[in-house]
Amino acid sequence: MSQKARPFDLSQCARPNILKLHPYRCARDDYKDDGTNVLLDANENAYGPGLALKGNGTAVNGHTNENTDIDFLGLNRYPDPHQHDLKEKFCRLRNTKVHTDKTLKPDNLFCGVGSDEAIDALLRCFCAPGKDKILTCPPTYGMYAVSADVNDLAIVPVPLNVEDGFSLQPKQICERLSQDPSIKMVYICSPGNPTASLISKDAIQEVLEHPTWNGIVVVDEAYIDFSPDGSSLAEWVLEWPNLVVMQTLSKAFGLAGIRLGVAFSSPEIAALLNNMKAPYNISSPTSAIANAALEEQNLKVMRDNRQKIIMQRERMQLELPKIPGIGRFLGGADSNFLLVEILDQPKDQGGKPHNPTALEVYETMAGKRGVVVRYRGKEMGCAGCLRVTVGTEKEVDRFLQEIKDVLHSIYSRGNSDVQANGQTAQKEANEVIA
């Protein structure tokens, strides 16, 4: 067929902000799961799903001790569009004031395809493309920026206080909100990613108490179950009409594969989000697994796995500093990962945080040793840093040995060629956090 001139021009047809978009980079973009790698890069739960499983992998039903079956013959029917039972279980999980009238109810909830659906839905609900802005606190989760770019929204950064453990700077945030009424939303990640720091409740309250700003404060609590008891702000939505608290089953519950997240809010905001969503956004298999995960028998499995992760986290905090070339832990330890500095030479020789060395450690471990972590040296305040997910006891054994061996190899030959070995530096400069 002869080629004909056609009027179609993608560069003129697609939205300009989409053409310029830097896409979200997942942990699996660089290193795939081939069944042999130790994956300590995506903050997944290495102990598996928080479900009581039999030896053949089938789930035990919390009510009848029989296998929990997903009715595959029923997949010809659309799933429940409202997920009332699932929302009831999330409320039961987060309610602490059960003997008062002020408790979370299903009309305080939006269920989405991971927290990412809630992030995007909130922007579409409250922000006008090309006009409004959001405020973020870097270093932070990368999807806030990607979703803002998709929706043609400018981003106003107010960095976390690096010198104070990546704490929030509420006074600076409030100043920016007073100066710019086009900022409609503040995204706060607590515990932070990649910082693992729990944000002070007083600092968040200071933002909520802004006397003139008309906007939404979104607190992303993806890792909240690894923090001390009582850390969640979910119940605060009963007092603060402009607060949204996001949570997920991907982390402590070990269910990243089902893609289920929730947003707690006032009934009015939840109603807007539920009105906007696709009619059947939560699939029947996802709903069945999520409902099972929130039964008491399976919550016990989740809590047992969480305790194992906390024990291995404490072990890493104890053992890593003994390895020559490991610097400080930056941020906190309120999550299932740690942010650790890699030095250009051993600490007792005056070593300093060094991006090329950290990048080579990351690439060597992933490409040659089969242990995958995340390089975070390009993020604000994270010079020379790797983010390491806490794995099982055996995975932590291997990680500790491999990073010790890799650092010894680098220091033995000298750092003169480290710069040349940093092959992905430019790519990482544009990477957002997964």
N, C-alpha and C positions, 0 to 999 in steps of 0.2 A: 504494500500500500504506500503510495507516495506521501511524503511529508507535506503537510499544509501549514501555513502560518495560522496560529491560533491566538485568540485574544487573551487566553489565561496567563496571568503572571502572578505566581505565588507571593512574590515579594510585595505586590500591591494589593493582593486579595486578603492575606492574613492580617490579623491585628498587629500593629507594630510592636506592642509590648510582648506578644507571644513570639515574634520573630527574634527578639533580643533576649529571650528567656534563658537563664542558666538553669538547667533542669536539676531536680533533686538527685543526688548521687547516693544510692543505697550501699550498704556495706558489701553486698554481693556483686557490685559492679566490677570490682577488681579481682576478687578471689572467690571462686565458686565452691560450693559444698560438694566435694567429690567423694565424701565418705571417709576420708583419711585425715583431713585437716582438723586441728583443734581450733574452733571458731570462738574467739574471744573479742569480737569486733562489733557486734550488733546489739549488745545488751539483752540478748535472749536469756531465757532460763534454761541452763544446761541440764537441769535435773528433769526436764520434761514437763508435760501437762500436769496441772494440779487436779488430777482425776484419779480416783481409786480404780486401778486397772487390774484385771486378771492376767495370768501369764500369757494368754493369747492376745492381749491388747484390748479386749473388750472392757467397757466400763461397767462398774457395779452401780446399780441404782440405789440411791440413798434411802429409798422408802421400802423397797421390797427385796433387796439383795439379789435381784435378778439382773440379767444383762440389760443395759440401756440400749435399745435398738433405735436407729434412725429409720423411719419408714420411707425407704427409697421409692416404693410404689406411689407414695404421696407427692413425689416431686413434680407431678403433672399439675399440681395445684399451687397457686401463689401462696407465699408465706404470710404469716400474721403481720399486718401493716402497723400494728400498734405496740406489740411486745409488752403488754401490760404485766404479765407474770414475771418477765425478766426484769422489768423496772422495779417491781415490788421487791425482788430479791436484792437488787442493788441498794434500794433504800434500807432494807433490813441490815445489809452489810455495814452501811455508813451511819445509821442512826445510833446515837449514844443516849439521847434524851428520850428514851422510849416511854417514859411515864408522864410525859407532858403533851400538850396539844401541839407544840411546835416540833413537828417531825417531818422528815422528807417523805414525800408521796410521789407516786408515779407521774403526776402532772408537773413535777420538778425536773423531769428527765427527757433528754433526747438521746436516742441510740443511733450510732453511726458506724460506717465501715472504717473502723479504727478511729483514733482521735483526729486523723487528718480530715475526715469528712466534716467534723465539727469545726475545725480550724477554718476551712474554706466556707462553710455555711455561714458562720458568724460574719466573715468579711462581706459576703454577698448580701447579708441581711442588713448590715449597719453602715456600710461604706459605699459611697458613690464612686465608680471608676473614673480615674483621671482628675478627681477632685479631692477626695479625703485621704487621710494618712493613718498609719498605725505606728505605735511606738514599741520597740523591742529593746531588750537588755542583753547585748552580746557580751561574752560568747553564749550562744543559745541554740536551740533546735532549729535546723535549717528550713523546715517546711513553713514557718511563719513568713519568711522572706519569699519563698517560692510562690506561695499562695497569694501574697500581696502583689508580686509581679504579674501573676496570671490575671488578677483582678484589676491591674493597672492602678495600684495604690503606692504612694510614696512611703518610705520607711524612715522614721526618725529614731536614731539609736541613742540610748542613754546607757553607756556601758556599766556593767557590774563593777564594784569596787575591788580590783584585783588585790590590793594591799590588805584588804579585810576579808580574805577568804571568799571572794566573789559574792559579796553581799549586795543587796539592792541599795540604790541611792534614791530614796523616795523624795527628798527635797528637790533634787535635780529633775526628777520626773515631773513633780508637781509644777515646777517652774516652766517646763516645756509645755505642759498642758495649759497653763495660764496664758502663755504667749501665743499658742496656736490652736484655735478652736476647731481646725479641720482635722485634728487628731481625734479619731473616733474610738480607738481601741488600744489597750495596753496589754501586751502578751508577757506573762511572767512564768518562767519554767521553774517549778519547785517540787522536788529537788532538780537542780539544773542539769542540763546536758550541754557540754561535756564536764561540768564542774562538780557534779555530785553533791552540791551544797543545798541544804534546805534553807529557803528564804524565811526570814523572820516574819512572824504574824504581825507584829507591830508595824513593820515597814510596809506590808501590804495594806494594813488598815489605814496608814497615813495617806496612801494613794486613794483609797476608797473614800476618805473623808475630805477630798478636795472640795472646797466650798462652791466653786462655780462651774467646773468642767462637767459637760453632759456627754458621757461616753461609757464604754464597757471595759471592765478589768477582767481579763481571762487568766486564770491560774491553771497551768498544765501540770497535773499531778501523776504523770505516767509512772513514776518510780516511788510513789508515796508509801507503798507497803514495805519498802526496805528502810523506812525512816522510823523514828521512835513512835510508839503508840500515841494517838492524840494529835498527830501532825496535820491531818487532813483538814481542809477548809470547806468540805462539802456542805456541812450544816450551816455555814455562814450565809449561804444563798437564801436562807429563811429570814435573814436580817438585812441583807444588802441587795436591793433590787437590780443593781448594775454589776453584780458579780456572776461570773460563769466559772465553774470548776470542772476541768476535763480529767477523766481517768480512762484506763484501758485494761483489757485482759491480756495484753501482749507480754507483760514483764513478769511480775511476781506469779501470775497465774499460769505462765508457761504456755499461752495460747496465741502466740503471734500469728500462727497460720490461719486462724478463723477470722481475723480482722474485725474485732468488736471493740468499740470505744463508746463512752457515754459522756454527756455534758450535764452537770447539775446546774440549775438556774432557777430564777423565779418562774412560776407557771406562765407568766406572760411571755417571757423570752423563749421558754421551752415550746410554747404553742407556735410562735413564729417559726422556729427551726423545724418543728414537725410539719408545719404547713408547707414548707419549702422542699422538703426531702422528696426523693423518688418514692413512689407509692409502696414499693416492697424492697427497701434498701437492705434489710437484714435477711439473709437466706435462711431457709428452714434448717439445714444442717448446722449453720452457725448458731442459730437460736437454740437448737437442741443441746449442743455442746455447752454453750454459755449458761443455760439454765441448769445443766448438770453440775457445772463448775461451782455454782453458787449454793449448792446444797451443802449442809453441814459436814457430811462425810468427806466430800471433796475439798471443802475449805480446810479441813484438817491436813489433807495431803499438801495443799498449797503452803500452809503454815510450816509444816515439817520441812518442805523443800526450801522455803525462805530461810529457816534457821540454819540449814546446811550452807546456804550461800553466805549468810552473815558470818558463820564460822570461818569459811574460806577467805572471806574479805578481811577478817581480822588477821588471819594467817599471812596473807599477802602484805598487809601493813607491817607485820613484824619481820618478814623474811626479805622483802625487796630491798630495804635500806642496807642490808648486809652485802649486797652485790656491788662491787666497784663500778662506778659509772651511773648509778641510780641516784638522782637528786631528791628533791622534796616531793611530797604529795601536795598538789595544789587543790584548792577547793575543799570539799568535805568528804565524808564517807557515809552519806545518807542514801546510797543507791546500790545497785548491783554492779558497779564498776568503780574504778579509781583512775584519777588523772595524775600521771607520774612524769617527772622530768628525766630526760636523758642528757648526760653531761658529755662535754668534748674530751674529758679525761677524768680519771677517778677523783672523787671528792677530796681525798687527802692530798691530791696534787693540785688543788685549786680549780677543779673542774667547774664549768659553767654550763647552763642550759644551751643546747646547740641543735638547731634544726637539721643541718645536714647529717649529723650523727644519728639523731632520732629517726630521720627518714631512711637511712641505711639499715638501721636496726629493724624497722617496720618491713622494709622490702626483703631483707635477708631472711627474716623469720617466716614471712608469708610465702615467699617464692622458693626458698630452699629448705626450710625446716618444718613447714606444714603447720605453723602456729600463727594465726591471723589476729592481729590487734588493729587499732586505728591510730593513724598519725594525725595529730591535731595541732601541730606546730604553727600553722598559719592563722589560727584563731586568735582573737584579741586576748592578750594576757597569758597565752599558752605556749610561749616559746620553748622549743625542745621537748614538747609533751607527746606522750602516747596515752590514749584512753584504752584501758584494759578491762574487759568484762570479766567478772568473777565466774570461773567455771567449776566443774566438779573437782574433787580432791585429786584425781588422777590428772585432769587437765591442768590444774595449778602446779602439780609436780613437774609436768613437762614444760610448762611455760617458764617456771623459775629456772630450770636447767638450761633451756634454750637461750633465754635472754642473757644469762650469765656467760654462756659459751660465745655467743655472738659479740657481746661487748668485749670479752677477753681477746677475741680475734681482731677486732677493730683496733684496740689499743696496742696490741702486739706489733702490728705492722705500721702503726702511726696513722695520724688523721690526714696526712697530706693528700690522699686520694679520695677522701670521703665526699668532697664536693662533687667530683666527677661521677660518683656512684649514685647520686640523688636523681634518678631518672624521672621521677614523677613530680618534681617540685612544682613545676608550672601548673600541672593538672590539679595538684592539691591546693594551689593558691586560689582556685576558683571553686573548690569543693565546699558543699554545705554539709552540715552535720546530720548523720543518721542516728 
